[in-house]
Amino acid sequence: MLAYKTAKTVDHLVDTEASYRHIRPVPQLPNFAARIEGVDLTRPLPPEVRAELKRALDDFEVIFLPPQDITPEQHLDLASVFGPVAQGAYFPRKDGHPQIEVLANDADRPASVDHWHADLTWLATPPAGTVIQITENPPVGGGTSWSSMSKAFQALSPGLKDYLRPLEATHTWETSQWRTYLANLGEDVLINAIQKFKPVVHKVVYRQERTGKEFLFVNETFTRHINGLSTIESRGILAFLAQWIRQPEFTYTHKWEPGAIAIWDNYATQHYALADYWPARRVNHRVTFDLEAQAQPVANTLAAVDGSGRVSKVAYGY
């Protein structure tokens, strides 16, 4: 049988019965997107539960916890299970909790993150992952899709994988719709962002030492070009990969309930927030976390560009 006929399958399924004793992961796709049962975030998490949550994120790349009424401190503690709490992006912050971003959409601020991306790849060291809780959800719609970058890479032909591995790409927030948003906060904020967060270079393919997985690490939102290639070749490769990762075998769409929680590996996945619920309201509280022992030097991205406390008349995406 031709190799590409089986390239979208996994080599072996994670044995959840043998690997987990304190939580129960229920994957929604082979080795991807697991619903987690048996975790009460309203109480201190025992060390063995914290360890298995970390293992589940490695195994399944995005994990989901059922609705729970948690405090901001419990949200931050959950993120700290996976790594040091990170600085986040330019979104507004929760009052009294500058490490928690608030993404609110309603009739006046339609949803606008309906594009595939990994979070903050425009940083020199992007966050390792993200923990979100949807505190208000529309009556229908408002889901989120994730795509597995390890599945997408594994399914490529051997020759294309060899071509991509040595390449690097330039990432910048300036290719996204942050520019309009920041300008609306003030011309000085936009200038500060240009000066503070310049374009950065990342590998096109990352390899995770803990698991041996290889991930595609380019996205249509923040990747400007592949270094060392002509403009035509770079655009062609990036356009192909942007379409490749959308295949149903690599993607899972999650239907939210108010208070539900998702945690994802920012290197192993990309995500897409569905914009199908206007004029209903949806509120997302978000905390990002860094790689272990690699906390960012900037405590708060919004504060770093002097945007704290300022209110934009437009949402991201205008």
LOTOR-73981 format. One record per residue (C-alpha): residue in one letter; x, y, z. Coordinates in steps of 0.1 Angstrom, whole numbers, plus 2048, in hexadecimal, padded with zeros to 3 digits. Example, Ala and Ser with C-alpha at 12.3 -4.5 7.8 and 13.67 -1.06 7.14 Angstrom:
REM residues 2
A87B7D384E;S8897F5847;
END
This chain:
REM residues 318
M800800800;L80C8237F8;A81A835817;Y804854814;K7E583E817;T7ED83783C;A801857844;K7E4867857;T7E284B871;V7F6849891;D81182E898;H8008238B8;L7E48308CF;V7EC83D8F1;D7E382390B;T7CE838923;E7C681B939;A7EB81393F;S7F8837940;Y7DE849956;R7D384297A;H7C5863987;I7B5872968;R7A386394B;P7AB871928;V79186A90D;P7A18728EB;Q78A8808D0;L7A28778B3;P7BF85D8B4;N7D886C8CD;F7C988E8CB;A7B08A58DD;A7A78938FD;R78B89A915;I797896939;E782888954;G789887979;V7988A9980;D78A8C2999;L79A8E3995;T7888F39B3;R7A08E09CA;P7C68DF9CB;L7D28C79B0;P7E78AA9BE;P8098A59AF;E7FF88599E;V7E289698C;R7F98B2982;A81289A973;E7F7887960;L7E88A7952;K80B8B0944;R80E88D935;A7EB890926;L7F58B1915;D81489F906;D7FF8828FB;F7E18948EC;E7ED8B88E5;V7CC8C88F0;I7B78BD90E;F7958C891B;L7878CA93E;P7628CB946;P7518EB952;Q75D8F7974;D759917988;I77D92098F;T78D94099C;P7A7954989;E7C19469A1;Q7B6922999;H7B892B974;L7DC937978;D7E591998E;L7D8901972;A7EF913959;S80C90F970;V8088E996F;F8178EA94C;G83190694F;P83792A95C;V81A941955;A822956937;Q81D97A92B;G801975912;A7F998B8F4;Y7EA9AE8F0;F7C79A58FC;P7B79B7919;R7BE9A993C;K7A799F958;D7A49B9973;G7BC9B098F;H7CB99397B;P7E29A1960;Q7ED97E955;I7C997494B;E7BF981929;V79A988921;L78D9828FE;A76998F8FC;N75398F8DD;D72F99B8D9;A7189AF8C2;D7309CD8C2;R7509B88C0;P74B99B8A8;A76297C8AB;S782981897;V79B9668A0;D78D94F884;H7AE946875;W7C792A87C;H7E4933893;A7FA92A8B0;D7FC9438CC;L81795E8CC;T82F94E8B3;W83B9718AE;L84E96E8CF;A8729628D0;T8669468E8;P8419418E2;P82C9348FF;A82C90E903;G80690D906;T7E691E910;V7C9918929;I7A8928921;Q786927932;I76793291F;T75394593A;E737950923;N72C93C905;P7139438E9;P6F492D8E8;V70191C8C9;G72291E8B6;G74292E8C4;G75690E8C3;T77C90B8BE;S78F8F48A6;W7B28E68AC;S7CA8D7893;S7E68BF89D;M8078CB88F;S8178A9896;K7FC896883;A7FF8AF866;F8258AC864;Q825886867;A80D88384A;L824896832;S839883819;P85C87A825;G86C89080B;L8588AF815;K8608A883A;D8858A7832;Y8818C881E;L8708DA83B;R8858CE858;P8A38E5853;L88E90484A;E887923860;A86C93D85D;T866960868;H84896887F;T83998A888;W819997897;E81A9B287C;T80C99A862;S7ED996877;Q7D09AD881;W7E19B88A1;R7EE9D788E;T7CB9E788C;Y7C39DD8AF;L7E39EC8BE;A7DFA0B8A9;N7BDA108B8;L7CCA0E8DB;G7E3A2B8D1;E7FDA338B8;D817A318D4;V80CA0E8DC;L810A038B8;I833A128B6;N83DA028D7;A8329E08CA;I8469E48AA;Q8649ED8BE;K8609D48DA;F8559B58C7;K8689B28A6;P86699588E;V87597489A;V88195488A;H875931892;K87B90E884;V86190386B;V8618E187C;Y8668DD8A2;R86F8BC8B3;Q8638B88D7;E87E8A78EB;R866898905;T8518858EC;G8658848CC;K8488938B9;E84F8AB89C;F8388C9896;L8328E187A;F838904888;V82B91C86D;N80992C86D;E7F5942855;T7F195E86F;F81496687B;T82C955863;R83996F84A;H85095A835;I86793C834;N88B948836;G8A3941819;L88793A800;S87B9507E4;T85B9637EA;I84894C7D2;E85592C7E2;S84F938805;R82B9437FE;G8249227EC;I83190C809;L81F921823;A7FF92080F;F8018FA80B;L8088F5830;A7EB90C83A;Q7D38F6826;W7E48D5830;I7DE8DA856;R7B88DF850;Q7B28BB848;P7978AA85E;E7AF88E868;F7C58A887A;T7A98BE889;Y7908BE8A5;T7748D78AB;H76A8DC8D0;K7468E68DA;W7488FB8F9;E7348FC919;P73691B930;G752915949;A7648FA934;I7898FB931;A7A28F2915;I7C88EF918;W7DE8EB8F9;D8028E78EF;N80A9078DB;Y8268F58C7;A8128D68BF;T7F28E68B4;Q7E29038A2;H7BF90F8AA;Y7A292289A;A7869348AD;L76593089A;A754951892;D73194588D;Y71E9538AB;W7199788A6;P70898B8B6;A70A9748D4;R7249798EF;R7429638F6;V75C969911;N77E957913;H79695A92F;R7B9950924;V7DA948935;T7F993E922;F81692B931;D83B929927;L85390C922;E8618FE943;A87E91494F;Q87992D933;A863948941;Q86196792C;P874987937;V85599C930;A83A99794A;N81D9A5936;T81E9AB910;L8029C6912;A8149D892D;A8359D691A;V8269EC8FE;D815A03917;G7F29F790E;S7E69ED930;G7C59FD93A;R7BEA0A917;V79E9FF906;S79C9F98E0;K77DA048CD;V7829E68B7;A7889C18BD;Y7A69AE8B0;G79F9A788C;Y7919C9880;
END
